[in-house]
Amino acid sequence: MTQQGAVLQGYNNELVKCIEDLCMQKEELNKQIQQAEEEKNKLQHEIQVLSEQLECVCENLAQKVASRNELDAILAETEAAYMKILDSSRTLLNVLKKEVGSLKHTPELKTN
């Protein structure tokens, strides 16, 4: 019977060792889970910060594009008006040259 008790004690020792090994594996896994959760939380925070930065950049970009479009319209209107001024100036110059040319061909008025 003592031999059976020794065998039973051997089984018990192995069983306790297996249970201790499982507990150690569980503790290691818990540490890994905790580290993964911390990394996940860190990344989620970084994503939130980056999303807020992206939103600000997008708003700023939209304002700048709107301003540029407004400037494009103002420039187009100004250039068109300037071209009309140039055309009017050219027409005025041509009329003036024609008038001066016709004055040269007319006899001067005599004064009494």
Sequence and secondary structure as in RCSB ss.txt:
>XXXX:A:sequence
MTQQGAVLQGYNNELVKCIEDLCMQKEELNKQIQQAEEEKNKLQHEIQVLSEQLECVCENLAQKVASRNELDAIL
AETEAAYMKILDSSRTLLNVLKKEVGSLKHTPELKTN
>XXXX:A:secstr
 HHHHHHHHHHHHHHHHHHHHHHHHHHHHHHHHHHHHHHHHHHHHHHHHHHHHHHHHHHHHHHHHHHHHHHHHHH
HHHHHHHHHHHHHHHHHHHHHHHHHHHHHHS      
